Amino acid sequence: MHKICVMGCSGGGKTTFAALLAQSLELPHLELDSLYHQAGWNSLSTAEFRARVEKFTSHDEWVVDGNYITEVGDITWGGADSIIWLDTPRLVATARVVRRTLGRVFLRKELWNGNREDWRQVLSRDPERSIVVWSWKMHDKYTDRYESAMTDPRWRHIRFVRLRTRREVRRFLRSLGFDLSRFNRATQAKL
């Protein structure tokens, strides 16, 4: 595994997992959300987003996390040798998103490029504004998409790893020689 995409619904643990995996394997890591969401929650243009992702994935080794299949899937999946799908149950993912989002709102924590979540986003019913609603609504779509992709001949060059539980995630990391005891309880709890 040298070119790895980490996929899954919001709240599934993609970024935490990808960062730890990249650190363990000593590979560069790119969180697609941090690139896509520019200041003021403005989206990077598709052309610029694709160019930056293409530049990052032009190297021999990398870990990318995020879904963005429509925008850059041909680049990330096309170059990947492995896809790790964190198939977190909907209720678990939603609970994580709610907890994480409320913490960010209360602490005014910056996500990327000066952006912060606020109460209007949390309380919105619009999935384009509320990560909680997005996570809930997109869960089944991602499940259908990734189950189909696993049997699609177009992606036969990719090794798919589907991890559904914390136990499976931890077992997988240990199989790579990853020492979970090096990390604090808060990080371990996210896995």
N, C-alpha and C positions, 0 to 999 in steps of 0.2 A: 504494500500500500504506500503509494507515493503521491498520488493525486486524488484527493478525497473530498467528496461533497457530503455535508451533513444536512439532512432534510428533516422535515416534520412540521407539525402545526405550532402556532405560537404557544408558548408555555411548555413546550415539549422538552426543553433543555438543550436546544441546538447549540447556542453560543457557548454555554458553560462547557458542554461536552467537547465541542470543536476546539476551544481554547486549551483544554486539558490534553486532548489528543495531540494537537499541534506541539504543545510543550513537551509532551512525552516523546514524540517522534522527532522532535527538533525540526519542525517544518514551519514555514511561514503561514499565518492565518489571516483570512479576510472575512469579516462579518459584512455580508451584503447590505444589511440594513444601515450600517454606519456610513456606507458609501452612497446609498440611494437617497436617504433622508438628509437633505441639506438644511442649512439654517432656515428657520421659520417654517419647518416641515415642508419645504419645497422639494420636489423630486428632481434629481439629477436628470438631465435630458437622456433619452434612450441612447442616442449616439455616444454621448460622453460616458454613460454607465457601461455600455458595451465595450468601449475602448479601454476603460480602466480595468474592467474584469479581464478582458483579453490580455492586457499587459501583465496583470498579476498571474494569470494561469499559463503564461508563455514559458514559465520556468519549469524545471524538471520535477519539483516537489512543492506541494501546497495542500492546505486545508481551507475549504470555503464553506461557510454556513449561511443558509437562507434558501428560500424557495424560488422566487423570481424565474420560474421556468420559461414563461412567455418571453421575458426580456433577454435573458442570457443563458437559458438552458442548453442551447446548441453549443455554447462556449464551455460552460462548466461540465455538463454531462458528456459532451463530445470529447473533452480532454481527460475526463476522470477515469481512474482504474477501479475506484471503489465508491459506492454510495452507502452511507450509513443512515438508515431511516429510523429515527426515534419515533416510534408509533405509540406515543403516550395515549392512554385512554382519555376520552373527551373530558370527563369530569375532573380527572387529575390535572390535565393541562389547563382547564378553565380555572380551577382553584389556584393554580400557580400564577396564572395571569392576573387574577384578581388581587392576590396577595402582593405580587410584585408591583403591579400598577398603583395600588393604594400606598405602598411604601414609597414609591417614586413621587407621588403627588404630595404626600405629607412632608417628605424630606426635601422636596424641590430638586430632586436628583436629575442632573443632566444626562441625557441619553447619548446623543451624538450631535455635534455641530451646534451646540447651544440650545438644542431642543429639550423641552421638558413636557411631561404629560400634565394635564390640568383636569379640573372637575368637569368642565364641559365635554371633554373627550370621554371621560369615564362614564358619564351619564347619558351620552349620546346613544341612540339606537342605530345610528349609521355605522356599518362595519368599516367604512372608509375613515371614520374618525375615532371609533372606539376599538381598541385592541381586544377588549373582552368580547365584544360582539363578533369581531373578526375571527377570533379563535374558535368560538362556538360554531359559527356558520361555515367556516372553511374546513373543519375537521374531517367531515365525510368526503369532501371534494379531494383533499389531500390523500386520504386513504384510497379512494378509487384510483386516483392518478398514479400513486406509487405501486399499488398492486398490479395495475396494467403494465406499468413500465418494467416491472420485474420479469415479465414474460414477453416483452416486445423485442423482436429480433434486432431492431435498430440499436438496442443497448446491450447486446450480448457480450460486448467487450468489457462490461462493468461487472464487478463483484458486488452484489447487493447484500447488505447485512441489515436485517430487520430486528430492532431491539424494542421490546414492548414493556419491560418492567425495569425497575432499578436494579434488581438482581441480575438481569441479563446485561444491562449496561456495565455493571461492576465486573461481571464475569468476563465480558469482552475486553474491557480495559486490562484486567489482570492477564488475559491470554496474550496481550502485547507486552507484558512485562511491566505494566504500570503499577507503581506502588501508591495505593490510595492513602496510606497512612501519612504521606508527606503533606497532605492538605488538611486544613482546619475543618471542624465539624460543619460549618456553614456550607463550605464548598462540597463536602461529601454528601450533605443532605440534598443538594441539588441534583445529584446523580441518581 
